[in-house]
Amino acid sequence: QVQLVESGGGLVQPGGSLRLSCAASGSIFSILAMGWYRQAPGKQRELVATITTGGSARYSDSLKGRFTISRDNAKNTVYLQMNSLKPEDTAVYYCNRYPPYQNYWGQGTPVTVSS
């Protein structure tokens, strides 16, 4: 069983940056493709970025160039570096395997972009 704990969210001004972390328990982390997802108020959860076990990354077209996903298999952690943040990036951010597995959803970490 894998447990995922997200952290690093907070309040940031437009144009600012945040780095989110997702720490995974369980020995199978290194063989899972992982993803970051987000859910804005009143909207469905959407995929933000994915990363394979070997480190190949893909992004939502609308976010490409501003967000960077990475992973450290030795630390069982996946990261999301978010730059040039916009108010529309306000959401709760979650990590999960890709494709997502229902039992792996955690509490998420909230990000608010506001002046």
Secondary structure as a PSIPRED ss2 file (coil, helix, strand):
# PSIPRED VFORMAT (PSIPRED V4.0)

   1 Q C   1.000  0.000  0.000
   2 V C   1.000  0.000  0.000
   3 Q E   0.000  0.000  1.000
   4 L E   0.000  0.000  1.000
   5 V E   0.000  0.000  1.000
   6 E E   0.000  0.000  1.000
   7 S E   0.000  0.000  1.000
   8 G C   1.000  0.000  0.000
   9 G C   1.000  0.000  0.000
  10 G E   0.000  0.000  1.000
  11 L E   0.000  0.000  1.000
  12 V E   0.000  0.000  1.000
  13 Q C   1.000  0.000  0.000
  14 P C   1.000  0.000  0.000
  15 G C   1.000  0.000  0.000
  16 G C   1.000  0.000  0.000
  17 S C   1.000  0.000  0.000
  18 L E   0.000  0.000  1.000
  19 R E   0.000  0.000  1.000
  20 L E   0.000  0.000  1.000
  21 S E   0.000  0.000  1.000
  22 C E   0.000  0.000  1.000
  23 A E   0.000  0.000  1.000
  24 A E   0.000  0.000  1.000
  25 S E   0.000  0.000  1.000
  26 G C   1.000  0.000  0.000
  27 S C   1.000  0.000  0.000
  28 I C   1.000  0.000  0.000
  29 F H   0.000  1.000  0.000
  30 S H   0.000  1.000  0.000
  31 I H   0.000  1.000  0.000
  32 L C   1.000  0.000  0.000
  33 A C   1.000  0.000  0.000
  34 M E   0.000  0.000  1.000
  35 G E   0.000  0.000  1.000
  36 W E   0.000  0.000  1.000
  37 Y E   0.000  0.000  1.000
  38 R E   0.000  0.000  1.000
  39 Q E   0.000  0.000  1.000
  40 A C   1.000  0.000  0.000
  41 P C   1.000  0.000  0.000
  42 G C   1.000  0.000  0.000
  43 K C   1.000  0.000  0.000
  44 Q C   1.000  0.000  0.000
  45 R C   1.000  0.000  0.000
  46 E E   0.000  0.000  1.000
  47 L E   0.000  0.000  1.000
  48 V E   0.000  0.000  1.000
  49 A E   0.000  0.000  1.000
  50 T E   0.000  0.000  1.000
  51 I E   0.000  0.000  1.000
  52 T C   1.000  0.000  0.000
  53 T C   1.000  0.000  0.000
  54 G C   1.000  0.000  0.000
  55 G C   1.000  0.000  0.000
  56 S C   1.000  0.000  0.000
  57 A E   0.000  0.000  1.000
  58 R E   0.000  0.000  1.000
  59 Y E   0.000  0.000  1.000
  60 S C   1.000  0.000  0.000
  61 D C   1.000  0.000  0.000
  62 S C   1.000  0.000  0.000
  63 L C   1.000  0.000  0.000
  64 K E   0.000  0.000  1.000
  65 G C   1.000  0.000  0.000
  66 R C   1.000  0.000  0.000
  67 F E   0.000  0.000  1.000
  68 T E   0.000  0.000  1.000
  69 I E   0.000  0.000  1.000
  70 S E   0.000  0.000  1.000
  71 R E   0.000  0.000  1.000
  72 D E   0.000  0.000  1.000
  73 N H   0.000  1.000  0.000
  74 A H   0.000  1.000  0.000
  75 K H   0.000  1.000  0.000
  76 N C   1.000  0.000  0.000
  77 T E   0.000  0.000  1.000
  78 V E   0.000  0.000  1.000
  79 Y E   0.000  0.000  1.000
  80 L E   0.000  0.000  1.000
  81 Q E   0.000  0.000  1.000
  82 M E   0.000  0.000  1.000
  83 N C   1.000  0.000  0.000
  84 S C   1.000  0.000  0.000
  85 L C   1.000  0.000  0.000
  86 K C   1.000  0.000  0.000
  87 P H   0.000  1.000  0.000
  88 E H   0.000  1.000  0.000
  89 D H   0.000  1.000  0.000
  90 T C   1.000  0.000  0.000
  91 A E   0.000  0.000  1.000
  92 V E   0.000  0.000  1.000
  93 Y E   0.000  0.000  1.000
  94 Y E   0.000  0.000  1.000
  95 C E   0.000  0.000  1.000
  96 N E   0.000  0.000  1.000
  97 R E   0.000  0.000  1.000
  98 Y C   1.000  0.000  0.000
  99 P C   1.000  0.000  0.000
 100 P C   1.000  0.000  0.000
 101 Y C   1.000  0.000  0.000
 102 Q H   0.000  1.000  0.000
 103 N H   0.000  1.000  0.000
 104 Y H   0.000  1.000  0.000
 105 W C   1.000  0.000  0.000
 106 G C   1.000  0.000  0.000
 107 Q C   1.000  0.000  0.000
 108 G C   1.000  0.000  0.000
 109 T E   0.000  0.000  1.000
 110 P E   0.000  0.000  1.000
 111 V E   0.000  0.000  1.000
 112 T E   0.000  0.000  1.000
 113 V E   0.000  0.000  1.000
 114 S C   1.000  0.000  0.000
 115 S C   1.000  0.000  0.000
